[in-house]
Amino acid sequence: MTDMSEAPGRTDRRDSRTIAGAPNFDLLAGVSLRVSVEVGSTSMTLAELLALSDGSVVELDRAANELLDIYANGTLIAKGEIVSVDGRYGIQVAELVAPDRGIAGFERRG
């Protein structure tokens, strides 16, 4: 496998979504989005940051078994877990953010 789209168990769910059937979907289908994954975060003082060196460990606010946040252009869209495909990292989507919550339900990363 050379492409994450070939990952085992991956299915194209676009056909099952109502947005794919919308008349203007083709107009937007080619729009590029920046997708990022947040493993966790922490707060530290400038002095603590400057004290970091090779081998330093920074403790994050998330347990190792928790799902990671998946963002599209800074908006939370899903949660997932890390997978490895031919020595490269990927994210397997475990749950989508509830679309019935609407825009008000999305969390925007600052």
N, C-alpha and C positions, 0 to 999 in steps of 0.2 A: 504494500500500500504506500502510495506516495502522497496521498491527499487525505485530509481529515474527513472529507465527505464520504470516503470509502470505509470508514470505521465500522467494525462489526456492530450489528444491532441498530444502525442508523436508518431511520425511515424518513422519507420526505412527507411531512404532515401538511404541506401547503394546500393540498387538494381538500383536506378535511376542514379547513378554516373558512369561515364565511367571508373574510376579507379578500381571499383569493378570487372569489366569485364576483366581487364588486367591480363595476364597470371601469373605474379609474385605477384599478390595481396595476395594470400594465404600465400606466404612466409613471408610477412610483417604484416599480419593481427593480429598476436599475440604479436607484439612489444608493450611494455608499454610506454606510454607517460605521462608526468606530466602536467595535465591541471589545470590552475589557472585563476582566475578572478580578474581584477583590478577595484576597485570601484573608485579610484582617487588617486591623489598624491599631495604633497605639499613640499615646501622647508622651512626649518627653521634653525636657528642658534643652536649651541650646547647649548647655554644658554637657549633658548626657549624650547628645548627638555628636558633639566634638570628641567625646571620649571613646567613641566606637573605633574599633580596629579590626584587622583580620581575625576571624574566629569569634567575634562578639556575637552574642545571641540577643535578639530583640523579641521580647514576648508580645504576642498579639492578643487581641480581645476576643478571639474565637477558638473554640475547642477543635482539636484535630479531626473529630468525627462530624463536625457541623458542615452543612452545605455552603458552598461559596456563592457570592453574589455575582450575577452576570448583568452587565450594564450595556446598553446601546446608547451612544452619545450622552453618557452620564445619567441615563434613566434606568432604574432597576427593571429588568424585564423577566428574569428567571433566576433560579437557583440550580446549582449543579455540583458535580464532583469531578476531580481530576482523574483523567485516564491517560494511559501511555499507548501510543500507536507508533510502532516502528521506531522507538527511541525518541519520539517527540511528544510533548505535552498536548493534551486536548481536554475539553470539558464536555462531559456527558450531562445533558439537561435532565434534571430530576423533577423539576416542577416549574411551571410558568406562573408568573404573577397573575393573579385573578383578573381577567379582562373585564369582568362585570363591575369591578371597582372603578373603572374609568380613569381618566387622567389624574383625578384627585388622589387616587390610591397609589400612584407611582411615587417612589422615593427618588429624589434627585440628589446625586452626589455633588458636594460642593467643592 
